[in-house]
Amino acid sequence: MNSVAVPDCPGCVALQAQLDAQAEVLAALRQEIAALQARLDRDSSDSSKPPASGHPHATPKHPKSPGKKTGRKRGGQPGHPGTTRALVPLEATTAVVPCVPTTCCCCAEELPTEAAATDPEPLREQVWELPPLQWEITEYQRHARTCHRCGRRTWGERPQEAPEGCLGFRAQAALALLTGGVQLSRRSALTLAQELLGLRLSLGTLSRVEATLTAALAGPYAEVARAVAAAPVVYCDESPWREPGQKPWLWSASTGDRPGASLFRIAASRATEAFRALLAPNPKQIKVTDRYAVYVHALTEAEHGVCWAHLAREFLHWSTRLGEAGTVGRWLVAETEKLFGHWHTFREGRIDRATLTERLEPVRWAVHTALRWGAGRRIPQLSGLCKNLLAREETLWTFVRVEGVEPTNNTAERAVRPGVLWRKSSLFTQSERGREYVARMLTVRTTLRRHGGNLLEFLTEALGQHQAGEPPPRLLPAGA
């Protein structure tokens, strides 16, 4: 509201002062409404939160355009080229059933039993069937012998290579695969073991299996921890965990494709000490993260890279606002799209790093100008965001300055996703040993599958070598 020009008299001066005061109140209320509207509109579709954190039934505040309707149903269309299971070699089949026609399908004439020279090869169709599981049960008979000299009775012991308890190494590994591999709850895992495998177990037995496996995976876990600590670049993320009476957090640190390792740890908090316990201090190592305050406080600008995927969602949120907030937001969205366009061109091998740096230079200055402009305005929340980004502006461009660094933290978010699913399905942990089991299983599972390994076979081998007192199997490929 603009001031109104009035004659210079005491009554008019008082009226002018009243109008000016109301204008200031109105401006403050408008800013407050804009801030509240921003909080109300924010959801995971356009904020800095990962998309998976939104409620599945929530309606986006700014839905995407549905696009042009084609009139076709979802899924594969009739007549599209399908994919079929590859046939196994004939010698690998369990049985072969010849299906020889006896009468002509046209005139019902009796057909010869032997194939003619002009008849084609038979059409091969294979059916896979799951046979009834037949357990291999080994009975260890521990005999007793009495000493003729002292009368003391001595009982025989199992062979050193024999597993302890009532389950073999492969059976224990299979149970761990159900909980730590495919994230079933304990009770669901026991139900599947009983109905599919014919094995009736108690929760106590499953807990003992987890304790044994926790000890067996100590070596592979340490192997990954060393690889992550020595990597030149790591991608970090954290997610809430569940525990009665506590608010623990699942922390993760993942490397790139080499050595292709992901390390997990459950800590009691989300504080700086928990992050430092995950990664030993290493100023030469680049850590790519979101803008969570712990990372900002714990890392210097030289060793920190900020995730542009998080920034893109943040800028997209502000681009939907009215006034100056929308102007800054749309400006930053446009520059972010240019940034990813140049990066994808570089990743596809169409330009080299020198060209990438050259093309990103005007984007860098445009982003700097937009942040300076936004920081100089009085826009609730957005001005503070711009000031924070300007304070650590170099971390936005670490991926340009250091070769081998990605502009996003997607590696860490993909790695932590199995942990999120496990948290939702298995309810919670109840002890430090439970935390160790989750951390080591997630570390082994995620790292192994990044290299195409078989989790069941690895766990079976790890349990056997742990029982025999031998070194554990290597989790990372040689030379990684």
C-alpha positions as CSV (number, residue, x, y, z in Angstrom):
1,M,0.0,0.0,0.0
2,N,1.5,3.4,-1.0
3,S,1.4,6.5,1.1
4,V,-1.4,9.0,0.3
5,A,-0.5,12.6,-0.1
6,V,-2.5,14.8,2.3
7,P,-2.5,18.4,3.2
8,D,0.0,19.5,6.0
9,C,-2.4,19.7,9.0
10,P,-2.3,17.9,12.4
11,G,-5.3,15.7,11.5
12,C,-3.9,14.8,8.1
13,V,-0.4,14.1,9.5
14,A,-2.0,11.7,12.1
15,L,-4.0,10.0,9.3
16,Q,-0.8,9.7,7.2
17,A,1.1,8.1,10.1
18,Q,-1.8,5.7,10.7
19,L,-1.9,4.7,7.0
20,D,1.9,4.1,7.0
21,A,1.7,1.9,10.1
22,Q,-1.1,-0.1,8.5
23,A,1.0,-0.5,5.3
24,E,3.9,-1.9,7.4
25,V,1.6,-4.4,9.2
26,L,0.0,-5.5,5.8
27,A,3.5,-6.1,4.3
28,A,4.5,-8.1,7.3
29,L,1.3,-10.2,7.1
30,R,1.9,-10.8,3.5
31,Q,5.4,-12.1,4.2
32,E,4.1,-14.3,7.0
33,I,1.3,-15.7,4.7
34,A,3.9,-16.5,2.0
35,A,6.1,-18.3,4.5
36,L,3.1,-20.4,5.8
37,Q,2.0,-21.1,2.3
38,A,5.5,-22.3,1.4
39,R,5.5,-24.7,4.4
40,L,2.0,-25.9,3.5
41,D,2.8,-26.6,-0.1
42,R,6.1,-28.3,0.5
43,D,6.1,-32.1,-0.2
44,S,8.6,-34.6,-1.4
45,S,7.7,-34.1,-5.0
46,D,9.5,-30.8,-5.2
47,S,11.4,-30.3,-1.9
48,S,14.9,-31.4,-0.8
49,K,13.4,-34.6,0.6
50,P,14.0,-37.8,-1.4
51,P,10.9,-38.9,-3.4
52,A,10.6,-42.1,-1.4
53,S,10.0,-40.2,1.8
54,G,6.5,-39.0,0.7
55,H,3.3,-40.7,1.6
56,P,2.2,-43.0,-1.2
57,H,-1.4,-41.8,-1.0
58,A,-0.6,-38.1,-0.9
59,T,-1.7,-35.9,-3.8
60,P,1.2,-33.7,-5.1
61,K,0.6,-30.0,-4.6
62,H,2.0,-29.3,-8.1
63,P,1.2,-32.5,-10.1
64,K,3.0,-33.0,-13.4
65,S,1.2,-32.7,-16.6
66,P,-0.4,-36.1,-17.5
67,G,0.8,-35.7,-21.1
68,K,-1.0,-36.6,-24.3
69,K,-3.5,-39.5,-23.9
70,T,-2.9,-42.3,-26.3
71,G,-6.0,-44.4,-25.5
72,R,-3.9,-47.5,-24.8
73,K,-3.9,-49.4,-21.6
74,R,-0.9,-49.5,-19.3
75,G,1.7,-52.3,-19.8
76,G,2.7,-54.3,-22.8
77,Q,0.6,-53.9,-25.9
78,P,-0.8,-56.7,-28.0
79,G,1.6,-57.9,-30.6
80,H,4.7,-56.4,-29.0
81,P,7.9,-58.5,-29.1
82,G,8.1,-60.5,-25.9
83,T,11.0,-62.0,-24.0
84,T,11.2,-65.7,-23.2
85,R,13.4,-67.7,-20.8
86,A,16.5,-69.0,-22.5
87,L,16.5,-72.8,-22.8
88,V,19.0,-74.8,-20.8
89,P,21.2,-77.4,-22.5
90,L,19.5,-80.7,-23.1
91,E,22.0,-82.5,-20.8
92,A,21.0,-80.1,-18.0
93,T,17.3,-81.2,-18.0
94,T,15.9,-83.7,-15.6
95,A,13.7,-85.5,-18.1
96,V,12.8,-85.4,-21.8
97,V,9.3,-86.2,-22.9
98,P,8.9,-86.8,-26.7
99,C,5.5,-85.5,-27.9
100,V,5.0,-87.4,-31.2
101,P,1.7,-86.9,-33.2
102,T,-0.1,-90.0,-34.2
103,T,-2.7,-88.8,-36.6
104,C,-2.8,-86.0,-39.2
105,C,-4.4,-82.8,-38.0
106,C,-6.0,-82.4,-41.5
107,C,-7.3,-85.7,-42.7
108,A,-6.8,-87.9,-39.6
109,E,-4.4,-90.3,-41.5
110,E,-2.1,-92.3,-39.3
111,L,1.3,-90.8,-39.1
112,P,4.7,-92.7,-39.2
113,T,6.5,-93.2,-35.9
114,E,9.9,-92.3,-37.3
115,A,10.7,-88.7,-38.5
116,A,11.3,-88.2,-42.2
117,A,14.3,-86.4,-43.6
118,T,12.1,-83.4,-44.5
119,D,10.6,-83.1,-40.9
120,P,12.0,-80.2,-38.9
121,E,13.6,-80.4,-35.5
122,P,11.2,-80.7,-32.6
123,L,10.0,-77.5,-30.9
124,R,11.7,-77.4,-27.5
125,E,9.6,-76.2,-24.5
126,Q,10.8,-76.4,-21.0
127,V,8.9,-76.4,-17.7
128,W,10.6,-75.6,-14.4
129,E,9.2,-77.3,-11.3
130,L,10.2,-77.0,-7.7
131,P,10.6,-80.5,-6.3
132,P,9.7,-81.3,-2.6
133,L,12.7,-80.3,-0.5
134,Q,14.6,-83.3,0.9
135,W,16.7,-82.2,3.8
136,E,20.2,-83.7,4.3
137,I,20.2,-84.6,8.0
138,T,23.5,-85.6,9.5
139,E,23.4,-87.3,12.9
140,Y,26.5,-87.0,15.1
141,Q,26.6,-89.8,17.6
142,R,28.9,-88.8,20.4
143,H,30.0,-92.0,22.1
144,A,31.2,-92.3,25.6
145,R,34.2,-94.3,26.8
146,T,35.2,-95.0,30.4
147,C,38.9,-94.8,31.4
148,H,40.1,-98.1,33.0
149,R,42.7,-96.3,35.1
150,C,40.7,-93.5,36.7
151,G,37.1,-94.4,35.8
152,R,36.4,-91.0,34.2
153,R,33.9,-91.0,31.4
154,T,34.8,-89.1,28.2
155,W,32.4,-88.1,25.5
156,G,33.3,-87.8,21.8
157,E,33.2,-84.4,20.2
158,R,31.9,-83.3,16.8
159,P,34.4,-82.8,14.0
160,Q,35.9,-79.3,14.1
161,E,34.4,-78.5,10.6
162,A,30.9,-79.5,11.8
163,P,28.5,-76.6,12.4
164,E,27.3,-75.9,16.0
165,G,23.6,-76.2,16.9
166,C,21.0,-77.9,14.7
167,L,21.5,-76.0,11.4
168,G,24.1,-76.4,8.8
169,F,26.0,-73.5,7.3
170,R,23.8,-73.3,4.2
171,A,20.6,-73.5,6.3
172,Q,21.8,-70.6,8.5
173,A,22.8,-68.6,5.4
174,A,19.3,-69.2,3.9
175,L,17.6,-67.8,7.1
176,A,19.9,-64.8,7.1
177,L,19.0,-64.3,3.4
178,L,15.3,-64.1,4.2
179,T,15.8,-61.4,6.8
180,G,18.9,-59.5,5.7
181,G,18.8,-60.2,2.0
182,V,15.1,-59.7,1.1
183,Q,14.1,-57.8,4.2
184,L,11.4,-60.1,5.6
185,S,10.4,-59.7,9.2
186,R,11.5,-62.4,11.5
187,R,8.1,-64.0,11.8
188,S,7.6,-63.9,8.1
189,A,11.0,-65.6,7.6
190,L,10.0,-68.3,10.1
191,T,6.7,-68.8,8.3
192,L,8.4,-69.2,4.9
193,A,11.0,-71.5,6.4
194,Q,8.2,-73.8,7.7
195,E,5.8,-73.7,4.8
196,L,8.3,-73.7,1.9
197,L,11.4,-75.4,3.4
198,G,9.6,-77.7,5.9
199,L,11.7,-76.4,8.8
200,R,10.0,-75.4,12.1
201,L,12.1,-73.0,14.1
202,S,11.7,-70.6,17.0
203,L,12.6,-66.9,17.2
204,G,15.4,-67.9,19.7
205,T,17.0,-70.1,17.1
206,L,16.9,-67.3,14.5
207,S,18.4,-65.0,17.0
208,R,21.3,-67.4,17.6
209,V,21.9,-67.7,13.8
210,E,22.1,-63.9,13.6
211,A,24.6,-63.8,16.5
212,T,26.8,-66.4,14.8
213,L,26.6,-64.6,11.5
214,T,27.4,-61.3,13.1
215,A,30.7,-62.7,14.3
216,A,31.4,-64.4,11.0
217,L,31.0,-61.2,9.1
218,A,33.4,-59.1,11.2
219,G,36.2,-59.7,8.7
220,P,34.3,-58.7,5.6
221,Y,32.9,-55.7,7.4
222,A,36.4,-54.5,8.3
223,E,37.5,-55.1,4.7
224,V,34.8,-52.8,3.4
225,A,35.6,-50.2,6.1
226,R,39.2,-50.1,5.0
227,A,38.2,-49.8,1.4
228,V,35.8,-46.9,2.1
229,A,38.3,-45.1,4.3
230,A,41.0,-45.3,1.5
231,A,38.6,-44.3,-1.4
232,P,39.3,-40.8,-2.9
233,V,35.5,-40.1,-3.1
234,V,32.6,-41.3,-0.9
235,Y,28.9,-40.6,-1.0
236,C,27.2,-40.3,2.4
237,D,23.6,-40.4,3.6
238,E,21.6,-41.2,6.7
239,S,18.1,-42.5,7.5
240,P,16.1,-43.0,10.7
241,W,16.2,-46.4,12.4
242,R,13.8,-47.9,14.9
243,E,14.5,-49.1,18.5
244,P,12.3,-49.0,21.6
245,G,13.0,-45.9,23.7
246,Q,15.7,-44.7,21.3
247,K,16.0,-42.7,18.1
248,P,19.0,-44.2,16.3
249,W,20.1,-43.5,12.7
250,L,21.4,-45.7,10.0
251,W,24.5,-44.0,8.4
252,S,26.0,-45.1,5.1
253,A,29.1,-44.3,3.1
254,S,29.5,-45.6,-0.5
255,T,32.3,-45.4,-3.0
256,G,32.0,-45.2,-6.7
257,D,32.3,-48.2,-9.0
258,R,35.9,-48.8,-7.8
259,P,36.2,-50.4,-5.4
260,G,32.3,-50.5,-5.3
261,A,31.9,-50.7,-1.5
262,S,29.1,-49.6,0.8
263,L,29.6,-49.3,4.5
264,F,26.7,-49.0,7.1
265,R,26.6,-48.2,10.8
266,I,23.7,-47.7,13.2
267,A,24.4,-44.9,15.7
268,A,22.4,-43.6,18.6
269,S,22.0,-40.2,17.1
270,R,22.2,-38.0,14.1
271,A,24.9,-35.8,15.6
272,T,28.4,-34.9,14.3
273,E,30.0,-37.6,16.5
274,A,28.0,-40.3,14.7
275,F,29.2,-39.1,11.3
276,R,32.8,-39.0,12.4
277,A,32.5,-42.5,13.8
278,L,31.4,-43.7,10.3
279,L,34.4,-42.2,8.5
280,A,37.9,-41.5,9.9
281,P,39.2,-38.0,9.4
282,N,40.7,-37.8,5.9
283,P,41.0,-34.2,4.5
284,K,42.1,-35.6,1.1
285,Q,38.9,-37.6,0.7
286,I,35.9,-35.9,-1.0
287,K,32.5,-36.5,0.7
288,V,29.4,-35.9,-1.4
289,T,26.3,-35.2,0.8
290,D,23.1,-33.3,1.1
291,R,23.1,-30.0,3.0
292,Y,22.4,-31.5,6.4
293,A,24.1,-29.3,9.0
294,V,26.3,-32.0,10.4
295,Y,28.1,-32.4,7.1
296,V,28.5,-28.7,6.8
297,H,30.0,-28.4,10.3
298,A,32.2,-31.6,10.1
299,L,33.7,-31.0,6.6
300,T,35.8,-28.3,5.2
301,E,35.0,-26.8,1.8
302,A,37.9,-28.6,0.2
303,E,36.6,-32.1,1.1
304,H,32.9,-31.5,0.6
305,G,30.7,-31.8,-2.4
306,V,27.0,-30.8,-2.3
307,C,24.3,-32.9,-4.0
308,W,22.7,-31.1,-6.9
309,A,19.7,-33.4,-7.0
310,H,18.7,-32.1,-3.6
311,L,19.3,-28.5,-4.8
312,A,17.2,-29.2,-7.9
313,R,14.2,-30.2,-5.8
314,E,14.7,-27.2,-3.5
315,F,14.9,-24.8,-6.5
316,L,11.8,-26.4,-8.1
317,H,9.8,-25.8,-4.9
318,W,10.6,-22.1,-5.0
319,S,10.0,-21.8,-8.7
320,T,6.2,-22.3,-8.0
321,R,6.0,-19.3,-5.7
322,L,4.8,-15.9,-6.6
323,G,6.8,-12.7,-6.7
324,E,10.5,-12.5,-6.1
325,A,10.7,-16.0,-4.6
326,G,9.4,-17.5,-7.9
327,T,11.7,-15.3,-9.9
328,V,14.8,-16.6,-8.1
329,G,13.5,-20.2,-8.1
330,R,12.8,-20.3,-11.8
331,W,16.2,-18.7,-12.5
332,L,18.0,-21.4,-10.5
333,V,15.9,-24.2,-12.1
334,A,16.9,-23.1,-15.6
335,E,20.6,-23.0,-14.7
336,T,20.3,-26.4,-13.0
337,E,18.9,-27.9,-16.1
338,K,21.8,-26.5,-18.1
339,L,24.2,-28.0,-15.6
340,F,22.8,-31.5,-15.9
341,G,22.6,-31.2,-19.6
342,H,26.3,-30.5,-19.9
343,W,27.1,-33.2,-17.3
344,H,25.1,-35.9,-19.2
345,T,26.9,-34.9,-22.4
346,F,30.2,-35.4,-20.6
347,R,29.2,-38.7,-19.2
348,E,28.2,-40.0,-22.6
349,G,31.7,-39.2,-23.9
350,R,30.7,-36.5,-26.3
351,I,32.9,-33.9,-24.7
352,D,36.0,-34.0,-22.5
353,R,36.5,-32.6,-19.1
354,A,38.1,-29.4,-20.3
355,T,35.1,-28.7,-22.5
356,L,32.8,-29.5,-19.6
357,T,34.6,-27.0,-17.4
358,E,34.3,-24.4,-20.1
359,R,30.6,-24.9,-20.7
360,L,29.8,-24.8,-17.0
361,E,31.6,-21.5,-16.4
362,P,28.7,-19.3,-17.5
363,V,26.3,-21.5,-15.5
364,R,28.4,-21.1,-12.5
365,W,28.4,-17.3,-12.8
366,A,24.6,-17.3,-13.4
367,V,24.0,-19.4,-10.3
368,H,26.3,-17.0,-8.3
369,T,24.4,-14.0,-9.5
370,A,21.0,-15.5,-8.7
371,L,22.1,-16.5,-5.2
372,R,23.5,-13.0,-4.6
373,W,20.2,-11.4,-5.8
374,G,18.1,-13.8,-3.6
375,A,20.3,-13.2,-0.6
376,G,19.9,-9.4,-1.0
377,R,16.2,-9.6,-0.8
378,R,14.0,-10.1,2.3
379,I,12.3,-13.4,1.2
380,P,11.5,-15.6,4.1
381,Q,13.6,-18.8,4.1
382,L,14.8,-18.4,0.5
383,S,17.1,-15.5,1.3
384,G,18.6,-17.6,4.1
385,L,19.1,-20.5,1.7
386,C,20.9,-18.3,-0.8
387,K,23.2,-16.9,1.9
388,N,24.0,-20.4,3.1
389,L,24.9,-21.6,-0.4
390,L,27.0,-18.5,-1.0
391,A,28.9,-19.2,2.3
392,R,30.1,-22.5,0.9
393,E,29.8,-21.9,-2.8
394,E,32.9,-23.9,-3.7
395,T,31.2,-27.1,-2.5
396,L,28.6,-26.7,-5.3
397,W,31.3,-27.2,-7.9
398,T,33.5,-29.9,-6.4
399,F,32.5,-32.2,-9.2
400,V,34.0,-29.8,-11.7
401,R,37.2,-29.2,-9.7
402,V,37.9,-32.9,-8.8
403,E,37.8,-35.7,-11.4
404,G,35.8,-38.7,-10.4
405,V,33.2,-36.8,-8.3
406,E,29.6,-37.0,-9.3
407,P,27.3,-33.9,-9.0
408,T,24.7,-35.9,-7.1
409,N,24.5,-38.1,-4.0
410,N,22.4,-40.8,-5.9
411,T,25.0,-43.5,-5.1
412,A,24.4,-43.1,-1.4
413,E,20.6,-42.9,-1.7
414,R,20.5,-46.1,-3.8
415,A,22.7,-47.8,-1.2
416,V,20.6,-46.8,1.8
417,R,17.3,-47.9,0.2
418,P,17.5,-51.6,1.3
419,G,18.0,-50.3,4.8
420,V,14.9,-48.2,4.6
421,L,12.9,-51.3,3.4
422,W,14.4,-53.4,6.2
423,R,13.4,-50.8,8.8
424,K,9.8,-50.8,7.6
425,S,9.4,-54.6,7.5
426,S,11.4,-55.8,10.5
427,L,10.0,-53.4,13.1
428,F,13.2,-52.6,15.1
429,T,16.4,-53.8,16.8
430,Q,16.7,-54.2,20.5
431,S,20.4,-54.4,21.3
432,E,23.9,-53.4,20.2
433,R,24.3,-56.9,18.8
434,G,21.2,-56.4,16.7
435,R,22.6,-53.1,15.4
436,E,25.8,-54.8,14.4
437,Y,23.9,-57.6,12.6
438,V,22.0,-55.1,10.5
439,A,25.0,-53.0,9.7
440,R,27.2,-55.9,8.7
441,M,24.4,-57.7,6.7
442,L,23.6,-54.4,4.8
443,T,27.3,-53.8,4.2
444,V,27.9,-57.3,2.8
445,R,24.6,-57.5,0.9
446,T,25.0,-54.1,-0.8
447,T,28.7,-54.4,-1.6
448,L,28.4,-58.0,-2.9
449,R,25.5,-57.2,-5.2
450,R,27.3,-54.2,-6.6
451,H,29.8,-56.8,-8.0
452,G,27.1,-59.4,-9.0
453,G,28.0,-61.8,-6.2
454,N,25.7,-64.4,-4.7
455,L,24.7,-63.6,-1.1
456,L,23.7,-67.1,-0.1
457,E,27.0,-68.6,-1.3
458,F,29.0,-65.9,0.4
459,L,27.3,-66.3,3.7
460,T,27.6,-70.1,3.6
461,E,31.3,-69.9,3.0
462,A,31.8,-67.2,5.6
463,L,30.1,-69.3,8.3
464,G,32.1,-72.4,7.4
465,Q,35.4,-70.6,7.5
466,H,34.5,-68.9,10.7
467,Q,33.7,-72.2,12.3
468,A,37.0,-73.7,11.1
469,G,39.0,-70.7,12.4
470,E,40.1,-69.8,8.9
471,P,40.3,-66.3,7.3
472,P,36.9,-65.1,5.9
473,P,36.3,-65.0,2.2
474,R,37.1,-61.8,0.3
475,L,34.1,-59.5,-0.3
476,L,35.8,-57.2,-2.8
477,P,37.3,-58.4,-6.0
478,A,41.1,-58.7,-6.1
479,G,42.6,-55.3,-7.0
480,A,39.5,-53.4,-6.2
